[in-house]
Amino acid sequence: MKVVPGLAFWAAALALAWALPGHLWHASPPPPFPFAALLPTTLGLLALSLLTPLLVWALGPNLARRRSLGVLEAPPDFVWALLLLALWPAAAGPPGWLAWIIVLLVAALPSEVRWLSSTLPAETPFPTVWGGAATRVSRFHTLRRLLPRWLAARLPLWLTASLITERVLGLPGLGSDWMARVALRDHAGLAAWVLAFAALWFLARPRPKRPA
């Protein structure tokens, strides 16, 4: 029965997406879905979702107090995108999805590492006194339980935050698609996005343990 409140929330969100009135000023057709963005976006998010827990597993909860991470996460995404544009060699042509992945990792990785490391329990005195191997095993088990919920909480934010980078680099991506459908009040498109987020929530829910 714990799933009922969540299903009720997503059902309400789906109903709201369909109940929105039409565009107030002019009728514009919804943009075509950016299928070309699916593969690079998946690769970028996969790299982010693998590098973050790997760094946290290797370096532990002390990462949450690193001032260097705070300095790196302070600039907004568009600053990193503009810096990449300034340094991008003209002979390489206009920056594409590779540049977007680079900006995503540079902009999001420090804050995600600090965010995830802050959720780890204290390791002093245990399991630190048992040695490095025991400490890493403890971190592994903790991260294994945290990762599904972390991904479900952060993935929608990564997608919508990528809008700024997509606009700076001139790429039709998933964040731009989401915001365009919100602006145009595209009922079918918004419903598809709500269903995608609902599926992400459902898949990230902890499964009940089977009795031994």
GUMARNU-208401 format. One record per residue: residue in one letter; residue number from 1; x, y, z of N, C-alpha, C in turn. Coordinates in steps of 0.001 Angstrom, whole numbers, plus 500000, padded with zeros to 6 digits. Example, Ala and Ser with C-alpha at 12.3 -4.5 7.8 and 13.67 -1.06 7.14 Angstrom:
GUMARNU-208401
('A', 1, (513190, 494310, 507800), (512300, 495500, 507800), (513200, 496700, 507800))
('S', 2, (512850, 497750, 507080), (513670, 498940, 507140), (512900, 500030, 507870))
//
This chain:
GUMARNU-208401
('M', 1, (500805, 498784, 500000), (500000, 500000, 500000), (500840, 501269, 500000))
('K', 2, (502139, 501127, 500252), (502985, 502315, 500268), (503071, 502982, 498906))
('V', 3, (502745, 502236, 497851), (502858, 502783, 496506), (501676, 503679, 496154))
('V', 4, (500587, 503613, 496925), (499359, 504339, 496578), (499560, 505858, 496560))
('P', 5, (500191, 506485, 497580), (500369, 507949, 497506), (501177, 508392, 496280))
('G', 6, (502229, 507637, 495953), (503007, 508004, 494781), (502214, 507883, 493491))
('L', 7, (501450, 506808, 493360), (500610, 506653, 492169), (499567, 507752, 492091))
('A', 8, (499026, 508157, 493242), (498047, 509243, 493249), (498682, 510550, 492790))
('F', 9, (499922, 510790, 493228), (500611, 512019, 492810), (500813, 512044, 491299))
('W', 10, (501307, 510930, 490731), (501574, 510912, 489295), (500285, 510928, 488490))
('A', 11, (499223, 510328, 489013), (497934, 510408, 488336), (497434, 511850, 488303))
('A', 12, (497637, 512585, 489410), (497247, 513995, 489439), (498084, 514815, 488463))
('A', 13, (499401, 514510, 488395), (500259, 515221, 487442), (499836, 514941, 486006))
('L', 14, (499472, 513690, 485721), (499020, 513341, 484370), (497713, 514049, 484040))
('A', 15, (496791, 514105, 485010), (495528, 514809, 484780), (495763, 516300, 484558))
('L', 16, (496717, 516877, 485297), (497027, 518297, 485126), (497598, 518571, 483747))
('A', 17, (498454, 517652, 483255), (499029, 517833, 481921), (497944, 517855, 480853))
('W', 18, (496916, 517043, 481013), (495829, 517009, 480038), (494832, 518145, 480251))
('A', 19, (494743, 518680, 481473), (493737, 519701, 481768), (494209, 521111, 481455))
('L', 20, (495494, 521293, 481151), (495981, 522635, 480845), (495226, 523213, 479657))
('P', 21, (494853, 524486, 479725), (494202, 525100, 478551), (495198, 525252, 477412))
('G', 22, (494679, 525558, 476247), (495551, 525740, 475101), (496396, 526995, 475235))
('H', 23, (497292, 527198, 474274), (498170, 528366, 474295), (497327, 529630, 474197))
('L', 24, (497695, 530638, 474975), (496852, 531828, 475088), (497024, 532799, 473916))
('W', 25, (498163, 532767, 473248), (498428, 533789, 472240), (498345, 533271, 470805))
('H', 26, (498916, 532143, 470563), (498874, 531621, 469200), (499019, 530106, 469252))
('A', 27, (498484, 529469, 468262), (498562, 528005, 468193), (499811, 527615, 467418))
('S', 28, (500741, 526980, 468092), (501972, 526525, 467452), (502043, 525009, 467552))
('P', 29, (502475, 524357, 466493), (502590, 522896, 466576), (503743, 522521, 467497))
('P', 30, (503609, 521421, 468236), (504714, 520999, 469110), (505941, 520636, 468280))
('P', 31, (507122, 520845, 468823), (508342, 520538, 468061), (508503, 519034, 467897))
('P', 32, (509201, 518604, 466846), (509485, 517162, 466721), (510406, 516704, 467845))
('F', 33, (510188, 515500, 468292), (511003, 515003, 469400), (512455, 514855, 468948))
('P', 34, (513424, 515325, 469756), (514854, 515268, 469345), (515447, 513866, 469529))
('F', 35, (515102, 512959, 468635), (515609, 511591, 468749), (517134, 511540, 468665))
('A', 36, (517749, 512499, 467945), (519211, 512512, 467836), (519882, 512780, 469177))
('A', 37, (519138, 513329, 470127), (519717, 513632, 471432), (519681, 512451, 472385))
('L', 38, (518948, 511390, 472045), (518788, 510290, 472977), (520105, 509587, 473294))
('L', 39, (520875, 509234, 472268), (522122, 508495, 472498), (523154, 509332, 473248))
('P', 40, (523485, 510562, 472790), (524470, 511334, 473564), (523994, 511679, 474967))
('T', 41, (522701, 511944, 475139), (522195, 512229, 476475), (522320, 511010, 477372))
('T', 42, (522004, 509841, 476828), (522156, 508609, 477597), (523607, 508376, 477984))
('L', 43, (524529, 508606, 477050), (525950, 508424, 477346), (526421, 509411, 478418))
('G', 44, (525998, 510665, 478302), (526406, 511657, 479293), (525860, 511353, 480676))
('L', 45, (524585, 510994, 480748), (523995, 510679, 482042), (524565, 509381, 482613))
('L', 46, (524880, 508429, 481725), (525494, 507191, 482198), (526875, 507461, 482775))
('A', 47, (527652, 508314, 482098), (528977, 508668, 482629), (528857, 509366, 483970))
('L', 48, (527895, 510267, 484090), (527701, 510984, 485354), (527251, 510038, 486467))
('S', 49, (526353, 509119, 486134), (525838, 508203, 487153), (526829, 507121, 487535))
('L', 50, (527875, 506918, 486736), (528919, 505954, 487089), (530096, 506626, 487799))
('L', 51, (530503, 507791, 487299), (531651, 508480, 487893), (531349, 508969, 489307))
('T', 52, (530144, 509450, 489535), (529812, 509989, 490854), (529926, 508943, 491953))
('P', 53, (529229, 507808, 491861), (529379, 506820, 492942), (530771, 506212, 493008))
('L', 54, (531481, 506143, 491875), (532837, 505598, 491899), (533761, 506498, 492716))
('L', 55, (533658, 507805, 492523), (534472, 508735, 493299), (534082, 508708, 494779))
('V', 56, (532788, 508650, 495048), (532339, 508608, 496444), (532793, 507313, 497105))
('W', 57, (532719, 506206, 496382), (533168, 504922, 496933), (534660, 504945, 497227))
('A', 58, (535447, 505583, 496367), (536894, 505592, 496537), (537349, 506567, 497620))
('L', 59, (536668, 507703, 497769), (537169, 508766, 498640), (536329, 508989, 499896))
('G', 60, (535100, 508477, 499934), (534333, 508489, 501169), (533599, 509774, 501470))
('P', 61, (532983, 509838, 502652), (532137, 510982, 503019), (532905, 512281, 503232))
('N', 62, (534220, 512228, 503354), (534995, 513468, 503523), (534881, 514383, 502312))
('L', 63, (534462, 513835, 501165), (534281, 514676, 499977), (533251, 515778, 500208))
('A', 64, (532303, 515529, 501099), (531253, 516522, 501345), (531809, 517806, 501934))
('R', 65, (533007, 517746, 502512), (533600, 518932, 503144), (534758, 519508, 502339))
('R', 66, (534950, 519048, 501116), (536033, 519573, 500291), (535665, 520948, 499730))
('R', 67, (536480, 521942, 500057), (536205, 523284, 499547), (536375, 523360, 498036))
('S', 68, (537266, 522539, 497483), (537487, 522566, 496039), (536210, 522196, 495279))
('L', 69, (535419, 521279, 495814), (534166, 520933, 495161), (533187, 522099, 495215))
('G', 70, (533166, 522810, 496350), (532297, 523968, 496444), (532660, 525047, 495433))
('V', 71, (533960, 525232, 495205), (534401, 526222, 494220), (534003, 525806, 492811))
('L', 72, (534129, 524513, 492498), (533819, 524030, 491152), (532319, 524034, 490865))
('E', 73, (531509, 523810, 491885), (530068, 523754, 491635), (529420, 525127, 491678))
('A', 74, (530145, 526153, 492081), (529549, 527484, 492189), (529156, 528091, 490844))
('P', 75, (530018, 528035, 489790), (529619, 528659, 488523), (528417, 527945, 487912))
('P', 76, (527462, 528687, 487363), (526311, 528049, 486703), (526730, 527367, 485400))
('D', 77, (525819, 526564, 484857), (526139, 525775, 483662), (526560, 526643, 482484))
('F', 78, (525900, 527792, 482320), (526192, 528575, 481123), (527614, 529132, 481142))
('V', 79, (528201, 529321, 482343), (529586, 529790, 482415), (530523, 528729, 481849))
('W', 80, (530312, 527472, 482227), (531141, 526397, 481680), (530918, 526249, 480179))
('A', 81, (529668, 526418, 479727), (529396, 526314, 478293), (530087, 527432, 477520))
('L', 82, (530037, 528651, 478051), (530708, 529766, 477377), (532225, 529583, 477383))
('L', 83, (532780, 529067, 478485), (534211, 528808, 478539), (534618, 527764, 477508))
('L', 84, (533809, 526721, 477364), (534125, 525712, 476361), (534059, 526300, 474954))
('L', 85, (533070, 527160, 474702), (532992, 527804, 473384), (534223, 528656, 473116))
('A', 86, (534714, 529337, 474151), (535886, 530189, 473969), (537141, 529366, 473680))
('L', 87, (537234, 528173, 474271), (538418, 527335, 474097), (538298, 526335, 472956))
('W', 88, (537095, 526200, 472394), (536882, 525191, 471354), (537651, 525576, 470082))
('P', 89, (538478, 524675, 469533), (539248, 525020, 468327), (538337, 525202, 467118))
('A', 90, (538574, 526269, 466375), (537735, 526554, 465215), (537844, 525462, 464156))
('A', 91, (539016, 524815, 464068), (539201, 523770, 463063), (538324, 522558, 463330))
('A', 92, (537834, 522403, 464545), (537004, 521243, 464887), (535546, 521440, 464507))
('G', 93, (535194, 522624, 463980), (533811, 522874, 463636), (532999, 523265, 464865))
('P', 94, (531709, 523478, 464694), (530874, 523869, 465840), (530805, 522751, 466868))
('P', 95, (530799, 523109, 468134), (530702, 522072, 469163), (529362, 521358, 469097))
('G', 96, (529402, 520066, 469276), (528187, 519262, 469213), (527913, 518567, 470534))
('W', 97, (527458, 517333, 470451), (527062, 516598, 471644), (528249, 516212, 472510))
('L', 98, (529428, 516047, 471914), (530606, 515782, 472736), (530866, 516949, 473680))
('A', 99, (530736, 518166, 473162), (530899, 519353, 474016), (529836, 519390, 475098))
('W', 100, (528605, 518993, 474761), (527540, 518982, 475759), (527851, 518000, 476890))
('I', 101, (528369, 516829, 476549), (528722, 515842, 477571), (529834, 516384, 478468))
('I', 102, (530811, 517058, 477868), (531907, 517629, 478652), (531375, 518666, 479640))
('V', 103, (530512, 519560, 479162), (529954, 520590, 480035), (529098, 519956, 481130))
('L', 104, (528324, 518933, 480775), (527491, 518265, 481774), (528350, 517699, 482898))
('L', 105, (529433, 517025, 482555), (530279, 516416, 483579), (530984, 517473, 484414))
('V', 106, (531502, 518501, 483774), (532221, 519539, 484518), (531279, 520303, 485447))
('A', 107, (530071, 520577, 484964), (529132, 521380, 485756), (528434, 520571, 486837))
('A', 108, (528106, 519321, 486552), (527274, 518547, 487479), (528069, 517625, 488392))
('L', 109, (529221, 517142, 487954), (529927, 516134, 488739), (530331, 516634, 490130))
('P', 110, (530910, 517832, 490289), (531295, 518263, 491645), (530128, 518313, 492622))
('S', 111, (529002, 518881, 492199), (527865, 518986, 493116), (527249, 517629, 493401))
('E', 112, (527216, 516742, 492403), (526643, 515420, 492639), (527542, 514592, 493559))
('V', 113, (528853, 514721, 493402), (529768, 514008, 494289), (529588, 514497, 495720))
('R', 114, (529514, 515790, 495908), (529344, 516334, 497257), (527972, 515968, 497825))
('W', 115, (526947, 515989, 496978), (525594, 515662, 497424), (525514, 514207, 497860))
('L', 116, (526075, 513299, 497063), (525981, 511878, 497381), (526877, 511510, 498557))
('S', 117, (528069, 512101, 498622), (528968, 511775, 499730), (528412, 512240, 501068))
('S', 118, (527613, 513299, 501060), (527030, 513790, 502314), (525983, 512836, 502873))
('T', 119, (525491, 511914, 502060), (524496, 510956, 502535), (525128, 509724, 503169))
('L', 120, (526435, 509558, 503051), (527085, 508397, 503645), (527144, 508541, 505166))
('P', 121, (527009, 507446, 505892), (527126, 507528, 507357), (528576, 507752, 507770))
('A', 122, (528755, 508195, 508992), (530112, 508407, 509522), (530871, 507081, 509563))
('E', 123, (532174, 507161, 509312), (533003, 505949, 509254), (533998, 505852, 510413))
('T', 124, (533927, 506798, 511348), (534827, 506804, 512499), (534022, 506581, 513779))
('P', 125, (534380, 505634, 514620), (535571, 504779, 514524), (535389, 503549, 513636))
('F', 126, (534128, 503121, 513444), (533884, 501949, 512609), (533202, 502395, 511321))
('P', 127, (533590, 501806, 510208), (534498, 500662, 510002), (535957, 501040, 509752))
('T', 128, (536327, 502313, 510001), (537686, 502741, 509693), (538725, 501897, 510423))
('V', 129, (538463, 501551, 511696), (539457, 500803, 512470), (539672, 499395, 511919))
('W', 130, (538763, 498934, 511101), (538914, 497592, 510530), (539759, 497584, 509265))
('G', 131, (540146, 498775, 508779), (540998, 498838, 507607), (540278, 499350, 506375))
('G', 132, (541091, 499633, 505355), (540552, 500208, 504129), (539609, 499286, 503386))
('A', 133, (539905, 497984, 503359), (539051, 497045, 502631), (537653, 496988, 503238))
('A', 134, (537581, 496907, 504569), (536277, 496866, 505235), (535508, 498170, 505026))
('T', 135, (536226, 499287, 505022), (535574, 500584, 504811), (534966, 500667, 503417))
('R', 136, (535706, 500199, 502416), (535186, 500241, 501041), (534008, 499285, 500859))
('V', 137, (534047, 498137, 501526), (532902, 497219, 501461), (531664, 497865, 502082))
('S', 138, (531849, 498560, 503203), (530729, 499248, 503845), (530159, 500333, 502932))
('R', 139, (531038, 501100, 502294), (530566, 502127, 501365), (529817, 501502, 500198))
('F', 140, (530311, 500381, 499700), (529671, 499722, 498558), (528243, 499334, 498888))
('H', 141, (528031, 498741, 500047), (526687, 498313, 500423), (525766, 499513, 500651))
('T', 142, (526311, 500584, 501214), (525494, 501783, 501423), (525105, 502410, 500083))
('L', 143, (526067, 502536, 499176), (525793, 503143, 497879), (524843, 502284, 497051))
('R', 144, (524935, 500988, 497193), (524052, 500115, 496432), (522590, 500373, 496785))
('R', 145, (522323, 500710, 498037), (520957, 501017, 498446), (520565, 502462, 498110))
('L', 146, (521545, 503350, 498078), (521244, 504755, 497819), (521067, 505068, 496336))
('L', 147, (521784, 504370, 495463), (521862, 504774, 494060), (520502, 504847, 493362))
('P', 148, (519611, 503856, 493505), (518334, 503994, 492788), (517565, 505254, 493165))
('R', 149, (517502, 505574, 494449), (516767, 506772, 494864), (517497, 508041, 494452))
('W', 150, (518821, 508009, 494511), (519597, 509169, 494067), (519349, 509458, 492595))
('L', 151, (519370, 508417, 491764), (519134, 508609, 490338), (517718, 509114, 490074))
('A', 152, (516738, 508554, 490780), (515360, 508991, 490574), (515165, 510443, 490981))
('A', 153, (515887, 510881, 492011), (515756, 512262, 492485), (516487, 513252, 491594))
('R', 154, (517626, 512838, 491047), (518485, 513791, 490351), (518328, 513788, 488835))
('L', 155, (517917, 512654, 488248), (517831, 512587, 486795), (516895, 513626, 486198))
('P', 156, (515696, 513833, 486736), (514872, 514906, 486158), (515527, 516281, 486255))
('L', 157, (516269, 516526, 487317), (516957, 517812, 487450), (518056, 517945, 486405))
('W', 158, (518790, 516867, 486135), (519833, 516926, 485107), (519231, 517239, 483743))
('L', 159, (518098, 516616, 483439), (517488, 516813, 482127), (517005, 518243, 481947))
('T', 160, (516334, 518799, 482966), (515829, 520159, 482829), (516949, 521193, 482940))
('A', 161, (517964, 520918, 483763), (519078, 521853, 483876), (519901, 521897, 482599))
('S', 162, (519844, 520834, 481782), (520625, 520823, 480547), (520093, 521804, 479517))
('L', 163, (518899, 522369, 479762), (518312, 523320, 478822), (519256, 524478, 478531))
('I', 164, (519888, 525032, 479562), (520760, 526189, 479375), (521936, 525832, 478490))
('T', 165, (522564, 524703, 478770), (523704, 524272, 477964), (523292, 524007, 476527))
('E', 166, (522123, 523407, 476337), (521651, 523141, 474974), (521445, 524440, 474204))
('R', 167, (520890, 525431, 474861), (520648, 526712, 474187), (521969, 527406, 473844))
('V', 168, (522944, 527354, 474771), (524225, 528007, 474497), (524946, 527329, 473344))
('L', 169, (524898, 526011, 473297), (525596, 525265, 472250), (524766, 525084, 470991))
('G', 170, (523505, 525505, 471015), (522661, 525402, 469834), (522242, 523982, 469510))
('L', 171, (521900, 523187, 470541), (521540, 521785, 470340), (520086, 521556, 470744))
('P', 172, (519307, 520884, 469912), (517937, 520532, 470301), (517947, 519284, 471173))
('G', 173, (517908, 519467, 472482), (518022, 518344, 473402), (516746, 518082, 474173))
('L', 174, (516841, 517176, 475142), (515662, 516765, 475900), (515163, 517869, 476826))
('G', 175, (516088, 518633, 477414), (515653, 519743, 478256), (514892, 520794, 477462))
('S', 176, (515386, 521101, 476257), (514699, 522059, 475401), (513333, 521531, 474976))
('D', 177, (513255, 520222, 474712), (511983, 519635, 474314), (510955, 519738, 475431))
('W', 178, (511394, 519443, 476652), (510485, 519524, 477806), (509954, 520944, 477974))
('M', 179, (510831, 521942, 477940), (510408, 523312, 478171), (509556, 523831, 477020))
('A', 180, (509850, 523398, 475790), (509040, 523827, 474652), (507619, 523287, 474783))
('R', 181, (507477, 522061, 475246), (506137, 521481, 475387), (505381, 522125, 476557))
('V', 182, (506116, 522549, 477593), (505474, 523282, 478682), (504964, 524631, 478166))
('A', 183, (505810, 525325, 477387), (505423, 526650, 476878), (504234, 526557, 475919))
('L', 184, (504222, 525503, 475080), (503143, 525349, 474105), (501935, 524613, 474679))
('R', 185, (502090, 524101, 475909), (501022, 523341, 476550), (500583, 522179, 475659))
('D', 186, (501574, 521445, 475226), (501338, 520261, 474398), (500878, 519118, 475303))
('H', 187, (499591, 518813, 475290), (499029, 517846, 476228), (499654, 516466, 476058))
('A', 188, (499706, 515989, 474831), (500234, 514642, 474604), (501716, 514563, 474966))
('G', 189, (502477, 515582, 474580), (503908, 515572, 474893), (504178, 515649, 476384))
('L', 190, (503448, 516522, 477073), (503618, 516621, 478525), (503200, 515332, 479221))
('A', 191, (502133, 514704, 478739), (501700, 513439, 479328), (502773, 512370, 479154))
('A', 192, (503430, 512347, 477992), (504504, 511367, 477771), (505663, 511607, 478735))
('W', 193, (506018, 512875, 478954), (507095, 513181, 479894), (506707, 512803, 481322))
('V', 194, (505461, 513088, 481715), (505010, 512720, 483061), (505056, 511212, 483243))
('L', 195, (504625, 510465, 482239), (504674, 509011, 482322), (506111, 508506, 482411))
('A', 196, (507030, 509163, 481707), (508436, 508768, 481783), (508997, 508999, 483185))
('F', 197, (508681, 510149, 483783), (509139, 510423, 485147), (508483, 509465, 486144))
('A', 198, (507201, 509140, 485919), (506514, 508195, 486809), (507157, 506816, 486720))
('A', 199, (507522, 506400, 485516), (508185, 505110, 485363), (509540, 505101, 486070))
('L', 200, (510252, 506226, 485990), (511536, 506329, 486686), (511341, 506194, 488190))
('W', 201, (510320, 506870, 488714), (510020, 506756, 490153), (509686, 505328, 490544))
('F', 202, (508856, 504678, 489737), (508428, 503326, 490074), (509601, 502347, 490042))
('L', 203, (510469, 502468, 489044), (511601, 501552, 488939), (512617, 501769, 490054))
('A', 204, (512677, 502996, 490604), (513651, 503288, 491653), (513155, 502934, 493041))
('R', 205, (511902, 502523, 493162), (511392, 502177, 494480), (512077, 500923, 495018))
('P', 206, (512372, 500900, 496328), (512967, 499679, 496898), (511982, 498522, 496847))
('R', 207, (512486, 497387, 496451), (511642, 496213, 496367), (511548, 495524, 497733))
('P', 208, (510368, 495016, 498078), (510254, 494308, 499372), (511117, 493057, 499381))
('K', 209, (511719, 492812, 500532), (512589, 491651, 500660), (511748, 490378, 500741))
('R', 210, (512222, 489367, 500052), (511554, 488080, 500116), (511911, 487367, 501427))
('P', 211, (510937, 486721, 502021), (511263, 485991, 503260), (512223, 484854, 502988))
('A', 212, (513181, 484678, 503885), (514187, 483630, 503704), (513538, 482255, 503814))
//
